[in-house]
Amino acid sequence: MGDPRPVSRRCTKSAGLVRQLYNRVYCAKFGGRADAWRGSPLDGRRLGRTLEFIEAHVDASLSIAALAAVAAYSPFHFARSFKLTTGWSPHQYVMARRLEHARALLLEGNRSTVESIAYRCGFTNLSHFRGLMRSRLGVLPSEVVS
């Protein structure tokens, strides 16, 4: 009967060829790229530069355009690639990092007010900060301080 592995490799290879043929026919009939929606993940170098930039500027206003410029991608391509790589949209990731930074500052026990810590972490609206803390971490900022 023989070894079944070569048959499965041939099936996998033929499935890949069928997929490529389908993409070509789709592109010829409708134009554009058939697999454009998938995108590609950020490579390690670009992702590392972007994450370092976010950490260094967590307190600043970070736009998709600014993050995309760091990664040398267009804003649209960057947003898709970042989500594909990390599982989070750039905005979700930045908010998570800001919350973690704020939580660390609140736990330090320094004499800063909740409002000043929120602004130091890049939040411009105190009620937005309080709402995110409650929904993501399950506690209010005032409960973390005490």
C-alpha positions as CSV (number, residue, x, y, z in Angstrom):
1,M,0.0,0.0,0.0
2,G,2.8,2.4,0.7
3,D,3.4,5.3,3.0
4,P,0.4,7.7,3.3
5,R,2.5,10.8,4.0
6,P,3.6,11.5,0.4
7,V,-0.1,11.3,-0.6
8,S,-1.1,13.9,2.1
9,R,1.8,16.1,0.9
10,R,0.6,15.9,-2.6
11,C,-3.0,16.7,-1.5
12,T,-1.7,19.7,0.5
13,K,0.4,20.9,-2.5
14,S,-2.5,20.5,-4.9
15,A,-4.8,22.3,-2.5
16,G,-2.3,25.2,-2.4
17,L,-2.2,25.2,-6.2
18,V,-6.0,25.3,-6.4
19,R,-6.0,28.2,-4.0
20,Q,-3.5,30.1,-6.1
21,L,-5.4,29.4,-9.3
22,Y,-8.6,30.6,-7.7
23,N,-6.9,33.8,-6.6
24,R,-5.7,34.4,-10.1
25,V,-9.1,33.8,-11.6
26,Y,-10.8,36.0,-9.0
27,C,-8.3,38.8,-9.7
28,A,-8.8,38.5,-13.4
29,K,-12.6,38.6,-13.2
30,F,-13.1,41.2,-10.4
31,G,-9.7,43.0,-10.2
32,G,-7.6,43.7,-7.2
33,R,-6.1,41.1,-4.9
34,A,-8.3,38.2,-3.7
35,D,-6.4,37.6,-0.5
36,A,-5.9,41.3,0.4
37,W,-8.1,41.1,3.4
38,R,-5.7,38.7,5.2
39,G,-2.7,41.1,5.3
40,S,0.6,40.0,6.8
41,P,1.9,40.2,10.4
42,L,4.5,42.7,11.5
43,D,8.0,41.3,11.5
44,G,9.8,41.3,14.8
45,R,11.9,44.3,14.1
46,R,9.0,46.6,13.2
47,L,6.9,45.2,16.1
48,G,9.7,45.8,18.5
49,R,10.2,49.4,17.3
50,T,6.5,50.1,17.6
51,L,6.2,48.6,21.1
52,E,9.3,50.6,22.3
53,F,7.8,53.8,20.8
54,I,4.5,53.1,22.6
55,E,6.3,52.5,25.9
56,A,8.4,55.7,25.5
57,H,5.4,57.8,24.6
58,V,2.6,56.2,26.6
59,D,1.7,59.6,28.1
60,A,1.5,61.4,24.7
61,S,-1.3,61.4,22.1
62,L,-0.6,58.4,19.9
63,S,-2.3,58.3,16.5
64,I,-2.3,55.4,14.1
65,A,-0.4,57.6,11.6
66,A,2.4,58.1,14.2
67,L,2.6,54.4,15.0
68,A,2.5,53.5,11.3
69,A,5.4,55.9,10.6
70,V,7.5,54.2,13.2
71,A,6.8,50.8,11.6
72,A,7.2,52.3,8.1
73,Y,3.7,51.1,7.0
74,S,0.7,53.0,5.8
75,P,-1.8,53.6,8.6
76,F,-4.3,51.1,7.1
77,H,-1.8,48.4,6.6
78,F,-0.2,49.0,10.0
79,A,-3.5,48.7,11.8
80,R,-4.4,45.4,10.1
81,S,-0.9,44.0,10.6
82,F,-0.6,45.0,14.2
83,K,-4.0,43.4,15.1
84,L,-2.9,40.2,13.1
85,T,0.3,40.1,15.1
86,T,-0.8,41.0,18.6
87,G,-4.5,40.1,18.6
88,W,-5.3,43.7,19.7
89,S,-6.0,46.8,17.7
90,P,-3.3,49.5,18.2
91,H,-5.8,51.6,20.2
92,Q,-6.6,48.6,22.5
93,Y,-2.9,48.0,23.1
94,V,-2.2,51.6,23.9
95,M,-5.1,51.8,26.3
96,A,-3.9,48.6,28.0
97,R,-0.4,50.0,28.4
98,R,-1.7,53.3,29.8
99,L,-3.9,51.4,32.3
100,E,-1.0,49.3,33.4
101,H,1.2,52.4,33.8
102,A,-1.5,54.2,35.8
103,R,-2.0,51.1,38.0
104,A,1.7,51.0,38.7
105,L,1.8,54.7,39.6
106,L,-1.3,54.3,41.9
107,L,0.3,51.3,43.7
108,E,3.5,53.2,44.3
109,G,1.5,55.2,46.9
110,N,3.0,58.6,46.1
111,R,1.0,61.6,47.0
112,S,-0.3,62.3,43.5
113,T,-4.0,62.6,42.9
114,V,-5.9,60.2,40.7
115,E,-6.5,63.0,38.3
116,S,-2.8,63.9,37.9
117,I,-1.9,60.2,37.4
118,A,-4.6,59.9,34.7
119,Y,-3.2,62.9,32.9
120,R,0.4,61.7,33.3
121,C,-0.6,58.4,31.6
122,G,-2.1,60.1,28.6
123,F,-5.8,60.1,29.6
124,T,-7.4,63.4,28.8
125,N,-10.8,62.6,30.4
126,L,-11.0,61.4,34.0
127,S,-14.3,59.7,33.6
128,H,-13.0,57.7,30.7
129,F,-10.0,56.7,32.8
130,R,-12.3,55.6,35.7
131,G,-14.6,53.7,33.4
132,L,-11.7,51.8,31.7
133,M,-10.2,51.0,35.1
134,R,-13.5,49.6,36.3
135,S,-14.3,47.6,33.1
136,R,-10.8,46.2,32.5
137,L,-9.3,45.8,35.9
138,G,-12.5,45.6,38.0
139,V,-11.6,48.3,40.4
140,L,-11.8,52.1,40.6
141,P,-8.6,54.1,40.7
142,S,-9.5,55.4,44.3
143,E,-9.8,51.7,45.4
144,V,-6.2,51.0,44.1
145,V,-4.8,53.9,46.0
146,S,-6.3,53.0,49.4
